[in-house]
Amino acid sequence: MPNHIAFADLEEFSRHYLKPLLIDALQVRLDAWPVALALPPDAIVDRAGSAGQRSGVPDGTIGDPCFVRTARGWTWRDHALLQWRTGGTVAHRRISEQEHRYDVFLSEQPDMAGVPRPTVDLHAVRTRYERDAVIQLGADNAACDLGAGWARLTLRWSLRLQLVATAVGRVNVVTRAKRPAPHSDAGRTGPYVTADPLAHLLNVRRLARDWERGGASLGAVQDQLVSRLAAAIEPPLAQHAASHAALRAWG
């Protein structure tokens, strides 16, 4: 690692700064920002056809997802799939699925000048999927297929943090963010109840607004968590750079 960085290795940087100031702080925000699948009051859930996975929570137990260590950094995941239906002569057989995930990778990557720098890559994604199959029951309980519709929405963003030295030897935390436009697709079969299953099954505007304004959104992470991380990192790095320059001058 370049000698102007005041960390013995990436693990030291991770332990003293990244884990308490970004990972743990982001965990608190995710705990306070539950995004459960909301079902109508008359929904009848098929427990056998439903499933869920949460990082850090053993299968078959109940608990909130948490960041777990991986070979490259940390990951946080909350996945739920619910099969449910409504009663009545016109019955809906539904599938509601959501995946919410954050991945944090720590490595050395080249900066704009091609020099390897300590780098943190944070990727966030939320996917929503809905499927609706409609069946009408006749007087003799014979089922008539009225078609099916489905819709999917994917929201994502990424943020890169690099410790980059300036020409005068100061080390700054440089960030680059990417937020692609929401991606959606939908389809239908048979005489489904609407020609626009996306608008019928998903409130895209509300989901996108929640994604952009939530406590663990890109704006919140960049403006609050990353700024705190930079404020904690840059002073000791500046002091180290000054000491290193003084030693070179005396040497």
Number of C-alpha atoms within 10 A of each C-alpha: 13 11 10 19 21 19 17 10 11 15 12 12 17 18 11 12 16 20 15 13 19 20 21 14 16 22 16 14 16 20 14 12 13 11 13 10 12 7 12 8 7 10 15 15 17 13 10 8 11 15 12 14 17 22 18 17 15 10 10 8 8 9 11 13 19 22 21 15 12 11 7 11 19 18 22 21 21 22 18 17 19 21 19 20 19 17 11 9 13 15 17 20 18 23 20 20 20 22 19 18 19 21 19 22 17 20 14 16 15 13 16 8 6 8 12 17 19 22 22 21 19 21 19 21 16 20 17 21 21 22 21 23 21 22 19 16 14 11 8 6 9 10 15 12 15 17 15 22 25 23 21 21 21 20 20 23 20 18 19 17 21 22 23 22 21 9 7 9 16 19 24 19 19 15 15 11 16 12 13 11 11 14 12 16 12 17 14 20 11 12 13 17 16 13 12 15 22 22 13 15 19 18 11 19 11 10 16 17 10 14 18 18 12 17 18 23 18 23 14 16 20 18 10 13 18 20 15 14 17 17 13 13 20 16 14 14 21 19 14 20 21 16 13 15 15 11 10 9 8 6 6
